């Protein structure tokens, strides 16, 4: 390792993957990495997600630090870094391998850099680097695999791909999905579009759910993100949202307008139960969101073939359900021998189906089957 006043030069190996991808493999003292690589923790910049790292886990860091300070430590797992294009690779003279060539990775270094000014970002290995940083050792070299790009989406995609097989909070991955275009696993691809609708519902000024959905960047929300995702997935699969899907894609504007109209009507009809924590309102609970999602599909089907229902139309249809719902107090009457206190409903398939069926019966009884 050599260092001038403004740059760090490290022996490295360039590895070519496919026609356009290049990786750089090198070793560096883990205590030096924070000087040129930032931890880009997930946050919101306006309506967009910026950053992608989870907060440090202190207990895990302490365990790694103790190990680094032990007699004969070894950490074979490579840290993954993303560099912007201020970092460059210079090839050495001499023969090269089929997929590799030796040389030097050259990293600019400046004293007093703010986090956002650093040319590197930690994609994987945050806890290991924090442990080495805190360890009472003079130095501890780590293996690094790096790639160079100015595209934040590529950095985010690599973060998801690296961490999706680990116990990473699912909410974090789901919130990042709308900002990616890479081919991911089928399970993640299935949730990419619902995650996009969820983001619109949580961020758009016209949404009745603005700020109410709990995500990593909106922890004060009262509705669990997974409840919204499951409601959206069910409707996209065979409900009212499915009718706005085509071979060419999906009519996002129509879907969002319908969701805003329906849930805007729910907010009006059940005003006393809206926006409260699930412990105080089962409407904001998973059981309430999912069962009312089924009601959305039934009401939407009643108006099939017509223009998109407005808030007023949805509110008129939902109005007769006001007197039979027990979102915040009282007892649900599901039939002979099936009385349940309002807060006994749980976010289970059995309870959700019980509540959804009850609402459907009450809806058909009060509104009728007239078109």
N, C-alpha and C positions, 0 to 999 in steps of 0.2 A: 504494500500500500504506500502510495506517495501522495503528498498533498502540497499544493502551492497556496498562495494567499487566497485565491478565489475558486479553487476547484480541487476535487478529490479524484485521484486516478487509481483504479483497482483492476488487477488482472481479471479477465472475464472470458467466458466462452459464449459465443453467439450460436443459438440453436434455431434452425429454420424449421417451422411447422407449416406445411402447406405452401402455396405460392406466395402468400403475403404476410404471414405471421412470423415474428421473430421474438425469441425469448433470450434473456441474458442471465447467465448463472455465474455467481461470484460469492466470495466470502468477505465479510466485513465485521468489525467489532460492533457488537450490538449496542454498546454505549454511544456509538457515533451516529447510528441511524436516526435518532430523534432530531439531530441537527439538520438533516436534509429531507426527512419524510414526516408528514403530518398524520395525525389520527383524525380522519374526517368523519366525525360522529353524525348520525342521521339527524336532520333538522329540516324545517320548511323555509324556502326562500320564495315568498309570495305563494303561488299555487303549486310550485314545483318542489320535489324532494331534492335536497342538496346534501351530499355526504352519504355514507353508507355503513359506518362502523357502529357497533353496539357499545354501550358504556363499559368501562373496565370492570371486571369481576374481581374485587379485592381479595377474596379468600383464595381464588384460583391463582392469582398473581403471587400471593404469599407462599403457596406451596411450591411454585416453580422457582421463586427466589431462593427458598431454603435448599432446593435441589442444586441450583447453580452454585451456591456457597458450600456444597458438600465436597468430599475429597476427590471424586473422580466423575464429574457430571458429563453427560453427552446429550445434546439435543439434535437429532438427525433431521427433524422436519424443517424444511426450508420456509423462511418467511417469504411472503409474496408481496411485491411492491409494484405500484404503477407509477411510472415517471412521465412527466410531460416532455415536450420535445426540446427543452433546454438541455436534457441529458443526451449524450451521444456515445456511440461506440466507434472506436478506431481499431481496424484490423491490423494484426501484426503481420510481418513478412513471413514467408515460408509456406509449407504445404498445409492444406486444410482437409478436414474430414468430409464425408459425404453430406452430412447435415450440419456440420459445425465448423467454426473458424475461431481461433484464439485472437485475443486482442486486449483492449482496455476499455472499461466503462468509465466515462468521464462525467462527474457530477458537480455542478456548480455549488459553491459553499459561500455563504455570507453570514457574518455575525449579526445578531439582532433581527433575524427574519421573523415575521409573524407566521402563524401556522399556515395561513392561506397563501403565503409567498413561497413556501418550500416547493421544490420541483417533484417531490415524491409523496405518495399516499400509501398508507398501509392497507392492503387488501385482505391479508390474512397474517396472523401472528402478533396481533396487538398485545395479547396477554404475555407472550414470551418476551417481547421487547420491553414491556413495562417491568417485568421481573428482572431482566438483565440490567435495566436502567437503575433499579433500586438495589441490586445485589452489591454486597461489600466485596467486590473483586475488582482488580485493576482493569481487566478487559475480559471479554468473552466473545469470541468470533462465532458468527452464525452464518449458515448457508442462506443465500438469497436467490430467488427466482424473480426476475423483473420483466416487465414489458413497457414499451414506450408508446404513449398515445395522448393526444389532447382531448379525446372524446370521453366525457364523463360517463356516457352510456356504456361504453366498453368497460370502463373501470367498474361500474355498478354491476354489469352482467357477470364479470369475473368474480365479484364478491358473492353474488348469489350462487353461482355454480360451485365455487369453492366451499361455501358454507351450508348449502342446502342438504348435505348428508350429515351435518352435525346438529346437535340440539340447539339450533338457532331459533329465537322466537319467531313463530310463523307470521305474526302480525307485521314484523319488520320486513320479511320477504314479500308479503302481499302488498305492502305499501310501496315497495320499490318496483314491483312488476310493471305498472303502467309506463315506467320510464325506460323500459328495455325493448329491444327488437330481436334479440338473439333467440335461436331455437333452444328451448328449455325442455325439461321433462314434460311428459303428457299431463301429469298432475298440475304442474305449475302453469303450463299453457292454458289448461282449462280454467284456471282462476285469473288469468291476465285480464280478460275483458270484464268480468265482475268487479275486479279490483279497480279498473278504470271508472266504472259506474259509481263505485263506492267513493272514490276520490272526488268525483263531481258532486255527489250528494253531500259530502262533508265540507267542500270548499266553495261551491258556487253560491253567489249571493241570493239566487232565486230558489235555493233548496230549503225546504222546511226542516231538513236535518242538518243544516249548516252548523258545524262545530259540536254536534251531539254524538258523533261516532268516535269511540275510543280507539286510537291508534298510537304507535310509538311517538309520532310528532304531535298528537293531540290527546295526551293522557287524561285530561280533565273531562273527556267525553263520557256520556252515561250509557250509550248503547255499544255492546261489544262488537268489534269489527267482524268477527266470525259469524255472528247472528245475521248481519246485513249480507255478508257474502253468501251464506246458505240460502237466504230468502231470494237473492238475485239469481243464484244458480238454479234454484227450483223453477223460477218463472222463465228463465232463459231456456230451460230444458223442455218444458211442456206447458208453460203458462202464457200469460198475455204478452210478455216480452218476446217470447219465441216468434210471435207473428211479425215482429219487426226485424227478423233475421232473413237474409237472402244469401244466395250463392256467392254474391260479390262481397258480402260483409254484413254489417249491421247498421241500422238507422239509429245512430247514437242519439241524435237530437230528438227523435220521436220517443225513444225509450226514456230519456231523461225527462222530457216534458210529461210523459205519463206518470213516471215515478213522483215527480214534484206535485202533480195534480192530486194523485191518490193520497200520498202521505201528508200533503197539505190539508186534505179533507179530514184525514184521521186526526190531525192536530186540532182542527176546528171542532169536530164532533166529540172528541175525548180530551177537551182542553185541560180539565183538571188532572188528567193522568200523564199529560205530555211533558217531556223534558225533565222528569224526575229520575233519581237513581232507581235501579231495578228493585232495591229493597223497599222502596216506597211506591213503586208502580210496576205492575206486571206487564203493562203495555210496552215498557222500555226493556223488558226482560226478553231473553231468547224465545221463551214460549209465546210471548205476545207478538214479537216481531215476525216470527215464522208463521204463526196462525193467521195473523192479519195479512201476511203475504199471500196465503192461500185465498183469503177473502178478496184480495186485489185481483187475483186471477179469475175468480168467479164473477165478480162485478164486471171486469173487463170483458169476459165472455158474453155477458148479458148485452153489452153494447157493441158486440162484434159486427163489423161491416159498416159501422157509423164512424163519424169523425172522432178523433181522440177525445174522451170524456174530459170535461173541465173540472176544476175544484168543486164548483157548485153541483155538478151532476153526481160526482162521487159522494159529496157530503149529503145530498138528498138520499142516495141509496144507503149510506151508512147510518143515517139518522135513527132509523128504527132499532138499531142494535144498541143504542146508548143505554136504554133502560135494562138490558139483560146482561151487560158487561160489569164485572166486578174487579176492575183493575187495581183499585187502591184500598178497598175495604169490602166488607160483606162476605157472602158465601155464593160460590158458583153452584147452580143447580143443573147437573148434567143428567138428571133422571132419577128414578127410584133407587135409593141407596147409594147415590153417587154425588153427594154434596162435598164440596171442597172449599176450605177457606181461601180467600183471595191470594194469600202469599204462600200457599202450599203447592202451587203449580211449579213444576221444575222444568229445566231445559233438557227434557228427555223425549225420545221419539214417542213414547206412550202418552205422555201428558200433552205434547204438541198436537198429536193426532186427535186426542180426546177434545181438546179445546177447539181445534179447527173444525171437526165434525159438528160440534155444538153450535158454533157460529154459522156454519152452513145451513143447518136445520132452521135456526132462528132467522137467518136472512131470507131463506125461501118462504118461510111461514109469513113473515111480515112484509116482504117486498113483492113476493109472488114471482111467477115465472114469465110474466108478461115482458115482451121485448120493449 
